[in-house]
Amino acid sequence: MRDPYAKCILYAYCIQDAQMASILGISCIFLPMPRKTPSLFVHLRLKKDLLEKLDEFRFTQRFESRTEAIHWLLEFALKQNPKPNK
């Protein structure tokens, strides 16, 4: 079966810069990457010093986004089976 989008659409992960695509005369439609499972949004407030530590960790460990770094940190912490002091 032939891909109907093959000639006219390049997916977002193929072209980083939409402006460059338009200069080259290529039609672009940015489609969301398929997700394995649906995700939910969580609004989180952090103090400035904690955000700076998060960003330092993110860049040191080369995570692509804060979200990816937070996911990794949460999963790692929860695997430690923490018990809060009551």
HUTA-V934076 format. One record per helix or strand of 3 or more residues. SS is the DSSP state (hx for helix, st for strand). FROM is the first residue (numbers start at 1). TO is the last residue. Records with the same first field share a line. If there is no record, write none. Layout:
SS=FROM-TO  FROM-TO
This chain:
hx=18-23  48-61  66-79
